Amino acid sequence: MNTQRVYLFCIAHFAHWLSTEACGSDKIGEAIAARFMLEHVPACDCSDPVRRVKHELRAAIALLFVVLREEGIGTKDPAPDTAAAQELAYFDRHMRDVWGLAESPRRRRGLVIREFLQFHFGSQPIITSNISTTSVRRFVLKDRGLAPSTISIIGSAVSCYPRYRSMSGDQRTKRVRPIS
């Protein structure tokens, strides 16, 4: 099967999932793609001819975002000078330089943390002392009907953020235990 056909099947799969989630074009962006990859793909039972190969899906969706952004469709990523974008950049460098994580796990964790920060703080300043076990639990378990393995992945990603903040000298960060 040629690459164009593979990518077409990948985009069709993503589009079908978006329609089942009632996701409008104004919501399409990295956070929704992360949900698709973390929540739907591992438990996917969509009928053929869908593609479930993660590297194919990521590549196809990335190209879709290029086209959509050229047309002014979808969410904008946070500007690189926003507090959230800077926080995510520092977190990514820490995962790479201190924890030695490869690009793929860093990207997955970064997408989860981006969604968590947006969910928890919105456009407000990021004050890590306001992160509680309850807020983490609400984010991880929010009416998604997720498989236990997916909940574990999201919980693990979220639990590493306070650890990073603590290692970065944030003494007020509360210890947040992973949800199992």
N, C-alpha and C positions, 0 to 999 in steps of 0.2 A: 504494500500500500504506500503511495507516495505521501510526502510530508503535507502537502496542501490538503489532501483528503483526510489525513489523520487529524490535522488541526481543525478542519471543518467539523469532524465528529466531536472533538473536544469542546469546541465553542457551542455546538448544539447541546451537548450534555450540560454545560454550564448554564446556558440559556433556559433549558428545560427546568433545571433546579431553581433558577431565579424566579421563574413563573410559579412554581409550586410554593415558593417562599413569599409570593406577592411582593417582590422587590422591584421598585420602580427604577427607572434609568438614573435618577438623581442619587441613588444609593450605591451604584456600582463603583467599586474601588477595591483597594487592597484588603480592607477589613472584611468585606463580603466574600472576596476570593479566598481569604484565609479560613472563613467559616465553611465554605464549600469544601476546601481541601481537608480540613480537620474533622468536620462533622459528617459530611455526606459521603465523600469518596471511600473512607474506610468501611462504611456499612452499606455501600451502594448496591442496590438490587434492580437498577434500571435495566430495561430490556435493550438488547443490541439493536443497532450498532453504536453503542457508546464506548468511549475510551476511558479507561480507569488508570492508565499509567501516569504516575504523578509528574514525571519530568515532561511528558508530552502535554499534560494539562497546564502545568505552570508556564511552559513556553507559549502555548496557544493563547492563554489568557493574558499574558504579558503583551503579546502582539495586539490582541483585541483592545487592551487599554490604550495603546499608542493610537490606534485608529479612533477610538471613542473620544480621547482627549483632543485630538485634532479637530473633531467635530463639536467640541464643547460639551460632551456628554459625560456624566459620571461625577463622582466626588473628586475633589482636589485633595491631593496629599497635603499634609501640613507643610507650610512654608518652612524652609530649612532654618529660619531664624526664630521660629516660635519656640516657646519653652518646651512643649511636648516633643517637637522634632529634635531639639538639642538633647533632651533627656534620653530619647531613643538612640541617638547617635553615640552618646556616652555609654549607654548600656551595651550597645553592639560592640564598641571597642573593648569594654571590660570582658564581655563573653569571649572575644577573640584573643585578647592579649593576656588576660589573667586566667580564664578558665580553659583556654585553648580549644574552643568549639569551632567546628568547621562552618562554612557558610550556610548550609542547609538548616541545621538546627538553630543557628543564630537567627536566620530569617523567620523560621516558624515561631520561635519565642518572641522575636520582635513584633510580629504581627499580632500575637495574642496580647502582649503587653500594650501595644498601641490601642487595641480595642478595649482593654481593661482600663487604661488611663482615660480614654474617651468616655467609657461607661461610668467610671467613678467620679471623674473631675469635670468632664465636659470642657467648657472653655475657661473654667476656674484655674487658678494656680495649683500646681502639683505640690501638695503638702503631705508627705508620706506618713506623718504621724496620724493623719485622718484615716489611714487604711486599717480596717479592722477585719477580724476573722469573718464577721457577718457580711461585710461588703464583698470579700473574696468569695464567700459561699454563694451570695446572691448572683455574682457575675458568672461563676462557673456553672451553677445549676439553673440559670434563668430560663425557664420554660422552653427548653430546647428539645427535650426528649432524646438526649444523647446516650450513646452506648457507654457503659462503664469505662471502657478503655479510652474513649475520647475525653471523658470527664477527667480521667487520670492525667492525660497529656496536658490538657488546659490547666488543671490544678497545679501540676508540676511546673509549668511555664510561669504561672502567676506567683508561685511560692518562691521562685528564684529571684524575683524582682526585689523584695525587701532584703534578701540576703545580699544582693548587689549593693543596695543603698547602705546597708550596715557596713559592708566592707569598704565603702567609699567614704566612711566617716560620719554617716548620718546616725547620730546616737539616739535620736528620737524614734527611729523606725521600730515598730513593734514586730516581734517574731510572728510570722503567719505560717501556721503548719499547713502542709499540703492536704488536700481533701482526698481521702481514699475511699 
